[in-house]
Amino acid sequence: MEQSFSGLWNFPKGHVNDGESECETAFREVMEETGLAVKLIDGFRETISYDESNDCHKTVVMFLGKPIHMNVCIPKDEISNYAWLPYEDALKKIKFNNSRNVLKKAEKFISNLH
């Protein structure tokens, strides 16, 4: 999870570049925002939609990934902090219900893998 300068905690996300697939966007955004290369876990894909205050509708596609290494490097001009959190602590940190719901679905998905 990462924290913006507004103090809100959420997951890495961003815009799709021309010609990029959803997965390519996920790989790039996680790398840009955390410095982490990840391996996506097959079978998990969730979308959330919301309206921003400037009448802009956004849809975000979320994947579940596992870091290939643990060398986090956040861009200090974009993100104020990051944290690896246990599930319950992450639920408390995330302000937005739609992001919390994705985390709940990810937890359920992971628990069903075992």
Helices and strands as residue ranges (DSSP letters): E 2-3, E 9-10, H 22-34, E 38-51, E 57-67, E 81-82, H 87-93, H 97-113
